[in-house]
Amino acid sequence: MMRFTETKGMESDVRTLSLSFGTHAVLASLSRVGAKGIDVLDLALLDETPVDPTTGDSSLFEAQLSRVLQSLKGSPTHLRLCLPTHSAHYGSIPYVEAASGTILTDLVDLERRHLDHSLKDVQCRCVAYKEEPEHAKHMLTAWYDGRWSSVVHDVAVSHQLTFAGLRTSLESAYAAFRYNYPEFHDESVALVEVTDHAVSLGVMEAAELVQFQSVNCEADKESLDTILNVLNEVLSSRSDSIATVCCYGDGLKAQTLKDVRQSIGYRVGNIERLNAFRLCVSEMDSAHRHFAQRMAHRFALCIGNAIDLPIPGSVELVGASQNEDLLQS
């Protein structure tokens, strides 16, 4: 079996609890970097509505985290969170090297003018991408309420956990795919997230992000129509050059995947659900292994969020400018 070489020799005692939020469920994975790669120690799925840390009552999130910890076998040392797609506001700025801190901050401040001003202590993650067809480099900006970081950090500390930060769902899916599918690294790949409220698509080319879009939708039929519309548009703009489509997410159903294959299978050679455990190792019992395989597409964000494989050129701006004159201009 193939193993992704970037984790070799990186065995660690760090046990990472990674959380991702579905519409009606909280998903959690406990993992570590072992001698043979990512070692999945345990999984948990709480069938309850996730608590939004930005609501102002941290005790609710703390109680939910306690239930997650009680469901797991083993004690984590670190906590990571995957930011739900619908909790971020996406934009774009010209590409700037992360080392050019002042210029990057200035561009981000300009982009912030168009944000919802109700966001508190807004923070931003930037991911480099090459815009088609000009191949000019830009940066995707993902803005989010800073309380996602501050509240989760404080709750993690109260449980004697080190808060290791958060990532967007796109970044987490990228890491899960890159780790588990090394044979596709040089190909064009579409990563499609399906939730109950949106369909998001990230196109990777030779491990670099070249396109991203997120479209709101409701209900199964509309979700399928949205997936097909987005994929057909991308395939047409890229002359059917997508080699693989990997679908994942809390809203992905077997019938939806089957319908996608039947509709565009003649244009794409490989369409499958993202198996987040494909190259992971585990000593979980057979019942947990069976559960993991059935839910592999739903745990893609948990597993990817725990893997240190960032999209090239990604950077987080902690504590974005609070310039009120700029915000009001």
ZANU-911906 format. One record per atom (N, C-alpha, C): y, z, x. Coordinates in steps of 0.2 Angstrom, whole numbers, padded with zeros to 4 digits, always signed. Atoms other than C-alpha are relative to their C-alpha. Layout:
BEGIN
YZX;...
This chain:
BEGIN
-0006+0000+0004;+0000+0000+0000;+0006+0000+0004;-0006+0000-0004;+0017-0004+0006;+0004+0006+0000;-0004-0006+0000;+0029+0010+0011;+0007-0002+0003;-0007+0002-0002;+0048+0009+0013;+0001+0004+0006;+0000-0003-0006;+0051+0012+0031;+0006+0005+0001;-0006-0004-0001;+0068+0020+0029;-0001+0008-0001;+0002-0007+0000;+0060+0037+0025;-0005+0003+0005;+0005-0003-0005;+0048+0038+0039;+0004+0004+0005;-0003-0004-0005;+0051+0052+0051;+0006+0004-0003;-0005-0004+0003;+0063+0060+0038;-0003+0006-0004;+0002-0006+0004;+0052+0074+0032;+0004+0006-0001;-0005-0006+0001;+0062+0088+0024;-0003+0005-0004;+0001-0006+0005;+0061+0105+0016;+0004+0000-0006;-0004+0000+0006;+0074+0100+0004;-0003-0002-0006;+0003+0002+0007;+0068+0100-0014;+0005-0002-0005;-0005+0002+0004;+0079+0090-0025;-0002+0000-0007;+0000+0000+0008;+0081+0093-0044;+0005-0005-0002;-0004+0005+0002;+0088+0077-0051;+0000-0001-0007;+0000+0000+0008;+0094+0076-0069;+0003-0007-0002;-0003+0005+0004;+0098+0061-0080;+0000+0001-0007;+0000-0002+0007;+0103+0061-0098;-0001-0006-0004;+0001+0005+0005;+0096+0050-0112;+0004+0002-0006;-0004-0001+0006;+0103+0049-0129;-0002+0007-0003;+0003-0006+0004;+0092+0063-0136;-0005+0003+0005;+0005-0003-0005;+0083+0069-0120;+0003+0002+0007;-0002-0001-0007;+0086+0077-0103;-0006-0001+0004;+0006+0002-0005;+0075+0070-0089;+0001+0003+0006;-0001-0003-0006;+0072+0079-0073;-0006-0001+0004;+0005+0001-0005;+0062+0076-0057;+0001+0005+0005;+0000-0004-0006;+0058+0088-0043;-0004-0004+0006;+0003+0004-0005;+0055+0079-0027;+0002+0002+0007;-0002-0002-0007;+0056+0080-0008;-0002-0007+0004;+0002+0005-0005;+0055+0068+0007;-0006+0002+0004;+0006-0002-0004;+0037+0070+0014;-0002-0005+0005;+0002+0004-0006;+0028+0062+0029;-0002-0007-0003;+0002+0007+0002;+0022+0047+0018;+0006-0003-0005;-0006+0002+0005;+0039+0045+0008;+0002+0005-0005;-0003-0005+0006;+0046+0052-0008;-0006+0003-0003;+0006-0004+0003;+0034+0065-0014;+0003+0003-0007;-0002-0003+0007;+0036+0069-0033;-0004+0006-0001;+0004-0006+0001;+0032+0087-0036;-0001+0002-0007;+0001-0001+0007;+0035+0088-0054;+0005-0004-0004;-0004+0004+0004;+0043+0080-0069;+0001+0005-0007;-0001-0004+0006;+0051+0088-0085;+0004-0005-0005;-0004+0003+0005;+0058+0080-0101;+0001+0005-0006;-0002-0004+0006;+0067+0090-0114;+0002-0004-0006;-0002+0004+0006;+0068+0083-0131;+0005+0003-0004;-0006-0003+0003;+0085+0089-0135;+0006-0004+0002;-0006+0004-0002;+0103+0082-0135;+0003+0003+0007;-0003-0002-0006;+0110+0083-0117;+0007+0003-0002;-0006-0003+0000;+0125+0095-0115;+0005-0004+0004;-0005+0004-0003;+0141+0086-0110;+0004+0006+0004;-0003-0005-0004;+0148+0097-0095;+0008+0000-0001;-0007+0001+0001;+0166+0091-0100;+0002+0003-0006;-0002-0003+0007;+0166+0100-0117;+0004+0006+0001;-0003-0006-0001;+0173+0115-0109;-0004+0007+0000;+0004-0006+0000;+0159+0127-0112;-0006+0000+0005;+0005+0001-0005;+0149+0128-0096;-0006+0004-0002;+0006-0004+0002;+0137+0141-0104;-0005-0004-0003;+0005+0004+0003;+0129+0128-0114;-0004-0004+0005;+0004+0004-0005;+0125+0117-0099;-0004+0004+0004;+0004-0004-0004;+0119+0132-0089;-0006+0002-0004;+0006-0002+0004;+0107+0137-0103;-0005-0006+0000;+0005+0006-0001;+0100+0119-0103;-0003-0001+0006;+0003+0000-0006;+0098+0119-0085;-0005+0005+0001;+0005-0005+0000;+0089+0135-0086;-0007-0002-0003;+0006+0003+0003;+0077+0127-0098;-0004-0005+0004;+0003+0005-0005;+0074+0113-0086;-0004+0003+0005;+0003-0004-0005;+0070+0125-0072;-0006+0003-0002;+0006-0004+0003;+0058+0135-0083;-0006-0005-0001;+0005+0005+0002;+0049+0118-0087;-0003-0003+0007;+0003+0003-0007;+0046+0114-0068;-0004+0005+0004;+0004-0004-0004;+0033+0120-0057;+0003-0001+0007;-0003+0000-0007;+0041+0124-0040;+0008+0001-0001;-0007-0002+0000;+0059+0129-0035;+0004-0005+0004;-0004+0005-0003;+0072+0116-0031;+0005+0004+0005;-0005-0002-0004;+0085+0119-0017;+0006-0003-0001;-0006+0003+0001;+0097+0106-0022;+0000-0004-0007;-0001+0003+0007;+0104+0098-0038;+0004-0006+0001;-0004+0006+0001;+0109+0080-0041;+0000-0002-0007;-0001+0003+0007;+0116+0072-0057;+0001-0007+0000;-0002+0007+0001;+0116+0054-0063;+0005+0000-0006;-0006+0000+0005;+0132+0051-0072;-0002-0006-0006;+0001+0005+0005;+0128+0042-0089;+0004-0006+0000;-0004+0006+0000;+0134+0024-0090;+0006+0001-0005;-0005+0000+0005;+0144+0028-0106;+0006+0005+0002;-0005-0005-0002;+0153+0043-0097;+0005-0003+0005;-0005+0003-0006;+0162+0031-0084;+0004-0006-0003;-0004+0006+0002;+0176+0019-0086;+0000-0005+0006;+0000+0005-0005;+0174+0003-0076;+0006-0004+0001;-0006+0004-0001;+0187-0007-0067;-0002-0004+0007;+0001+0004-0006;+0189-0018-0051;+0006+0000+0004;-0005+0001-0005;+0200-0018-0036;-0002-0004+0006;+0002+0004-0006;+0201-0029-0021;-0003+0004+0005;+0004-0004-0005;+0189-0024-0007;+0005+0002+0006;-0004-0003-0006;+0196-0012+0006;-0006+0004+0004;+0004-0004-0004;+0186-0004+0020;+0001+0007-0001;-0001-0007+0002;+0182+0014+0016;+0004+0004+0005;-0004-0004-0005;+0190+0019+0033;+0007-0001-0001;-0007+0001+0002;+0206+0012+0026;+0002+0005-0005;-0001-0005+0006;+0209+0028+0016;+0006-0001-0004;-0006+0000+0004;+0227+0027+0012;+0001-0007-0004;+0000+0007+0004;+0226+0008+0006;-0004+0001-0006;+0005-0001+0006;+0211+0012-0004;+0002+0004-0005;-0003-0005+0005;+0219+0027-0012;+0005-0003-0004;-0005+0003+0003;+0234+0017-0016;-0002-0005-0006;+0003+0005+0005;+0224+0003-0025;-0003+0004-0006;+0003-0004+0005;+0214+0016-0034;+0005+0003-0005;-0005-0003+0004;+0230+0024-0040;+0003-0005-0005;-0002+0006+0004;+0236+0007-0047;-0005-0001-0006;+0005+0001+0005;+0220+0005-0056;+0000+0005-0005;+0001-0006+0005;+0221+0022-0064;+0005-0001-0005;-0005+0000+0005;+0236+0017-0074;-0003-0002-0007;+0003+0002+0007;+0225+0009-0087;-0005+0004-0003;+0005-0005+0002;+0214+0024-0089;+0002+0003-0006;-0001-0005+0005;+0212+0035-0104;+0003+0006+0003;-0004-0006-0003;+0225+0048-0100;-0003+0007-0002;+0003-0006+0002;+0214+0061-0109;-0005+0003+0005;+0004-0003-0005;+0203+0062-0094;+0003+0005+0004;-0002-0006-0004;+0204+0078-0084;-0002-0001+0007;+0002+0000-0007;+0204+0079-0066;-0004-0006+0002;+0004+0006+0000;+0199+0061-0065;-0002-0001+0008;+0002+0001-0007;+0188+0056-0050;-0003-0007+0000;+0002+0007+0000;+0181+0039-0045;-0005-0001+0006;+0004+0002-0005;+0167+0031-0036;+0001-0008+0000;-0001+0007-0001;+0169+0014-0028;-0006-0004+0003;+0006+0004-0002;+0155+0001-0025;+0002-0007+0002;-0002+0007-0002;+0158-0015-0015;-0005-0005-0003;+0004+0005+0002;+0152-0031-0022;+0004-0007+0001;-0002+0007-0001;+0154-0050-0020;+0001-0004-0006;-0001+0004+0007;+0162-0059-0035;-0002-0007+0001;+0002+0007+0000;+0154-0075-0039;+0006-0004-0005;+0004+0004-0005;+0157-0090-0037;+0004+0000+0006;-0004+0000-0006;+0171-0087-0024;-0002+0004+0006;+0003-0005-0005;+0161-0074-0015;+0005+0004+0004;-0005-0005-0003;+0177-0064-0012;-0002+0007-0002;+0003-0007+0001;+0173-0046-0010;+0005+0004-0004;-0004-0005+0005;+0179-0033-0023;-0003+0007+0001;+0003-0007+0001;+0176-0015-0027;-0001+0002-0007;+0000-0003+0006;+0169-0009-0043;+0002+0007+0000;-0002-0007+0001;+0177+0007-0049;-0003+0003-0006;+0003-0004+0005;+0168+0020-0059;+0004+0006-0001;-0004-0006+0001;+0180+0033-0066;-0003+0005-0005;+0003-0005+0004;+0174+0049-0073;+0004+0006+0000;-0003-0007+0001;+0180+0066-0079;-0002+0004+0006;+0002-0004-0006;+0180+0077-0064;-0004+0006-0002;+0004-0006+0002;+0172+0091-0074;-0007-0001+0001;+0007+0002-0001;+0156+0082-0072;-0002+0003+0007;+0001-0003-0006;+0157+0088-0054;+0001+0007+0001;-0002-0007-0001;+0166+0104-0055;-0005+0005-0004;+0004-0005+0004;+0156+0112-0069;-0007+0000+0002;+0007+0000-0002;+0139+0106-0063;+0000+0004+0007;+0000-0003-0007;+0144+0112-0045;-0001+0008-0002;+0000-0007+0001;+0148+0130-0052;-0007+0002-0003;+0006-0002+0003;+0132+0131-0063;-0006-0001+0005;+0006+0000-0005;+0121+0125-0048;+0001+0006+0004;-0001-0006-0005;+0129+0139-0037;-0003+0006-0003;+0002-0006+0004;+0125+0152-0051;-0008+0000+0000;+0007+0000-0001;+0107+0146-0049;-0003+0000+0007;+0001+0000-0007;+0107+0147-0030;-0002-0007+0002;+0002+0007-0002;+0106+0128-0029;+0006-0003+0003;-0005+0004-0003;+0116+0117-0018;+0002-0006-0004;-0001+0006+0004;+0125+0104-0028;+0001-0006+0005;+0000+0006-0004;+0122+0087-0019;+0004-0006-0002;-0005+0005+0002;+0134+0077-0029;-0003-0004-0006;+0002+0004+0006;+0132+0064-0043;+0001-0008+0002;-0001+0007-0001;+0130+0045-0043;+0000-0003-0007;+0000+0003+0006;+0132+0032-0057;-0007-0003-0001;+0006+0002+0002;+0117+0025-0066;-0002-0007+0004;+0001+0006-0004;+0119+0008-0056;-0002+0002+0007;+0002-0002-0007;+0118+0017-0039;-0007+0003+0000;+0006-0003+0001;+0103+0027-0045;-0006-0005-0001;+0005+0006+0001;+0094+0011-0051;-0001-0004+0006;+0000+0004-0007;+0098+0002-0035;-0005+0004+0005;+0004-0004-0005;+0090+0016-0025;-0007+0000-0002;+0007+0000+0003;+0074+0017-0036;-0003-0007+0001;+0003+0007-0001;+0072-0002-0035;-0001-0001+0008;+0000+0002-0007;+0076-0004-0016;-0006+0004+0003;+0006-0004-0003;+0063+0010-0012;-0007-0003-0002;+0007+0002+0002;+0049+0004-0023;-0002-0007+0000;+0001+0008+0000;+0051-0015-0022;+0002-0003+0007;-0003+0002-0006;+0054-0018-0003;-0002-0008+0001;+0001+0007-0001;+0046-0036-0005;+0005-0004-0003;-0005+0004+0004;+0061-0041-0016;+0007+0000+0003;-0007-0002-0003;+0075-0036-0004;+0004-0006+0001;-0003+0006-0002;+0079-0054+0001;+0001-0005-0006;+0000+0005+0006;+0079-0061-0017;+0006+0002-0005;-0005-0002+0005;+0091-0061-0032;-0003+0004-0005;+0003-0004+0005;+0087-0047-0044;+0005+0002-0005;-0004-0002+0005;+0094-0042-0060;-0003+0007-0003;+0002-0007+0003;+0093-0023-0065;+0004+0001-0006;-0002+0000+0006;+0095-0021-0083;-0001+0007-0003;+0001-0007+0003;+0098-0003-0091;+0001-0001-0007;-0001+0000+0007;+0095-0001-0109;+0000+0007-0003;+0000-0007+0004;+0101+0014-0119;+0001-0001-0007;-0001+0001+0007;+0104+0017-0137;+0007-0003-0002;-0007+0002+0002;+0122+0012-0136;+0003-0005+0005;-0003+0005-0004;+0124+0000-0122;-0006-0004+0004;+0004+0003-0004;+0116-0013-0111;+0004-0002+0006;-0003+0001-0007;+0121-0014-0092;-0004-0004+0004;+0003+0004-0005;+0117-0026-0079;+0003-0001+0006;-0003+0000-0006;+0119-0026-0061;-0004-0006+0004;+0004+0005-0004;+0114-0042-0050;+0001+0002+0007;+0000-0001-0008;+0109-0039-0032;-0003-0006+0003;+0001+0005-0004;+0108-0052-0019;-0001+0002+0007;+0002-0002-0007;+0099-0048-0003;+0003+0007+0001;-0001-0007+0000;+0102-0030-0007;+0008+0002-0001;-0007-0001+0001;+0121-0032-0010;+0001-0001-0008;-0002+0001+0007;+0129-0030-0027;+0005-0006-0001;-0004+0006+0000;+0136-0047-0033;+0003+0000-0008;-0002+0000+0007;+0139-0043-0052;-0002+0006-0004;+0002-0006+0005;+0140-0029-0065;+0004-0001-0006;-0003+0000+0006;+0144-0028-0083;-0004+0004-0005;+0003-0005+0005;+0141-0016-0097;+0003-0002-0007;-0002+0002+0007;+0141-0021-0116;-0003+0005-0005;+0002-0005+0005;+0141-0009-0130;-0004-0003-0006;+0004+0003+0006;+0128-0012-0144;-0004+0006-0004;+0004-0005+0005;+0118-0003-0158;-0006-0003-0002;+0006+0002+0004;+0101-0004-0165;-0005-0005+0005;+0005+0003-0004;+0085-0012-0158;+0002-0008+0001;-0001+0007+0000;+0089-0030-0163;+0006-0002+0004;-0007+0002-0004;+0107-0030-0157;-0001+0001+0007;+0002-0002-0007;+0100-0022-0141;-0003-0006+0003;+0004+0006-0002;+0088-0037-0139;+0005-0006+0001;-0005+0006+0000;+0102-0050-0143;+0004+0001+0006;-0004-0001-0005;+0113-0042-0131;-0003-0001+0007;+0004+0001-0006;+0100-0042-0117;+0000-0007+0002;+0002+0007+0000;+0096-0060-0120;+0007-0004+0002;-0007+0003-0001;+0115-0065-0121;+0002+0001+0007;-0002-0002-0006;+0119-0056-0105;-0004-0004+0006;+0004+0003-0005;+0104-0063-0095;+0001-0007+0000;-0001+0008+0000;+0106-0081-0101;+0007-0002+0003;-0007+0001-0003;+0125-0080-0096;-0001+0000+0007;+0001-0001-0007;+0120-0074-0079;-0004-0005+0003;+0004+0005-0002;+0106-0086-0077;+0004-0007+0001;-0003+0007+0000;+0117-0101-0082;+0005+0000+0006;-0005-0001-0005;+0131-0095-0070;-0003-0001+0007;+0003-0001-0006;+0119-0093-0056;-0005-0006+0001;+0005+0005+0000;+0109-0109-0059;-0007+0002+0000;+0007-0002+0001;+0093-0100-0064;-0003+0003+0007;+0002-0002-0007;+0093-0092-0046;-0003+0007+0000;+0003-0007+0000;+0087-0074-0052;-0008-0001+0000;+0008+0000-0001;+0069-0071-0046;-0003+0005-0004;+0003-0006+0003;+0066-0054-0054;+0005+0003-0004;-0003-0004+0005;+0072-0045-0069;-0003+0007-0001;+0003-0007+0001;+0069-0026-0069;+0003+0004-0005;-0003-0003+0005;+0072-0017-0085;-0002+0008+0000;+0001-0007+0000;+0074+0002-0087;+0004+0004-0005;-0005-0004+0004;+0082+0016-0097;-0003+0003-0006;+0002-0004+0005;+0080+0028-0111;-0001-0004-0006;+0000+0004+0006;+0082+0014-0124;-0005-0005+0000;+0005+0006-0001;+0069+0002-0117;-0006+0001-0004;+0007-0001+0004;+0054-0001-0129;-0004-0006+0003;+0005+0005-0002;+0038-0011-0125;+0001-0007-0004;-0001+0007+0004;+0042-0024-0139;+0006-0003+0003;-0006+0003-0003;+0059-0027-0132;-0001-0004+0006;+0002+0004-0006;+0052-0031-0115;-0004-0006-0001;+0004+0006+0002;+0039-0042-0123;+0004-0006-0002;-0005+0005+0002;+0053-0051-0132;+0004-0004+0005;-0004+0003-0005;+0063-0054-0117;-0004-0004+0004;+0005+0004-0003;+0048-0061-0108;-0001-0007-0003;+0001+0006+0004;+0045-0073-0122;+0006-0005+0000;-0006+0004+0001;+0063-0078-0123;+0002-0004+0006;-0003+0003-0006;+0068-0081-0105;-0005+0000+0006;+0005+0000-0006;+0051-0080-0095;+0000-0007+0003;+0001+0007-0003;+0052-0099-0092;+0006-0001+0005;-0006+0001-0005;+0069-0096-0082;-0001+0005+0005;+0001-0006-0005;+0063-0080-0073;-0007+0001+0002;+0007-0001-0002;+0047-0079-0063;-0003+0007-0001;+0002-0007+0000;+0046-0060-0064;+0004+0004-0004;-0003-0004+0005;+0051-0049-0079;-0004+0006-0001;+0004-0006+0001;+0045-0031-0079;+0005+0006-0001;-0004-0006+0000;+0050-0013-0082;+0000+0003+0007;-0001-0002-0006;+0056-0004-0067;-0005+0006+0001;+0005-0005-0002;+0042+0007-0060;+0002+0005+0005;-0003-0004-0005;+0051+0022-0052;-0005+0004+0005;+0005-0004-0004;+0034+0029-0045;-0004-0005+0004;+0005+0005-0003;+0027+0013-0038;-0002+0001+0007;+0001-0001-0007;+0028+0018-0020;+0001+0008+0002;+0000-0007-0001;+0030+0037-0022;-0007+0003+0001;+0006-0003+0000;+0017+0049-0018;+0000+0007-0004;+0000-0006+0004;+0012+0065-0028;-0007+0003+0000;+0006-0004+0001;+0000+0079-0030;-0001+0003-0007;+0000-0002+0007;+0003+0081-0048;-0007-0001-0003;+0007+0001+0003;-0013+0082-0059;+0000-0006-0004;+0001+0007+0004;-0020+0067-0069;+0004+0000-0006;-0004+0000+0006;-0011+0072-0085;+0007-0002+0002;-0007+0002-0002;+0006+0072-0076;+0001-0007+0003;-0001+0007-0003;+0002+0056-0067;+0000-0005-0006;+0000+0005+0005;-0002+0047-0083;+0006+0000-0004;-0007-0001+0003;+0014+0054-0091;+0005-0004+0004;-0004+0003-0004;+0023+0048-0076;+0000-0008+0000;+0001+0007+0000;+0016+0030-0077;+0003-0003-0007;-0002+0002+0007;+0020+0029-0096;+0008+0000+0000;-0007-0001+0001;+0038+0035-0093;+0004-0002+0006;-0003+0002-0007;+0042+0027-0076;+0006-0004-0001;-0007+0004+0001;+0056+0016-0083;+0005+0005-0003;-0005-0004+0002;+0064+0031-0091;+0002+0005+0006;-0001-0005-0005;+0063+0042-0075;+0003-0004+0006;-0002+0004-0006;+0070+0027-0064;+0007+0004+0003;-0006-0003-0002;+0087+0036-0064;+0000+0006+0004;+0002-0007-0003;+0080+0053-0059;-0002-0001+0007;+0003+0001-0006;+0070+0046-0045;+0005-0003+0005;-0005+0004-0005;+0083+0034-0038;+0006+0005+0002;-0006-0005-0002;+0097+0048-0039;-0002+0005+0006;+0002-0005-0005;+0086+0059-0027;-0001-0004+0006;+0001+0003-0006;+0084+0045-0014;+0007-0002+0003;-0006+0002-0003;+0097+0042-0001;+0000-0007+0003;-0001+0007-0001;+0099+0024-0002;+0006-0003-0003;-0006+0002+0003;+0117+0020-0006;+0001-0008+0000;-0002+0007+0000;+0123+0003-0011;+0005-0001+0006;-0005+0001-0006;+0132-0004+0005;+0007+0000-0003;-0007+0000+0002;+0150-0001+0004;+0003+0005-0005;-0002-0005+0005;+0150+0013-0009;+0004+0006+0003;-0004-0006-0003;+0162+0028-0007;+0002+0004-0006;-0003-0004+0005;+0168+0042-0018;+0006+0003+0002;-0007-0002-0001;+0186+0047-0020;+0000+0007-0004;+0000-0007+0004;+0186+0066-0024;+0007+0002-0001;-0006-0002+0001;+0201+0072-0032;+0005-0005+0000;-0004+0006+0000;+0210+0056-0036;+0007+0002-0001;-0007-0002+0001;+0229+0056-0036;+0002+0003-0007;-0003-0002+0006;+0238+0066-0049;+0007-0001-0002;-0007+0002+0000;+0254+0057-0048;+0002-0002-0008;-0002+0001+0007;+0261+0059-0066;+0005-0006-0001;-0004+0006+0001;+0275+0046-0063;-0004-0006+0000;+0004+0006+0000;+0262+0033-0059;-0004+0000-0006;+0004+0000+0006;+0251+0038-0074;+0005-0002-0006;-0004+0001+0005;+0266+0036-0085;+0004-0007+0000;-0004+0006-0001;+0273+0020-0078;-0004-0006-0004;
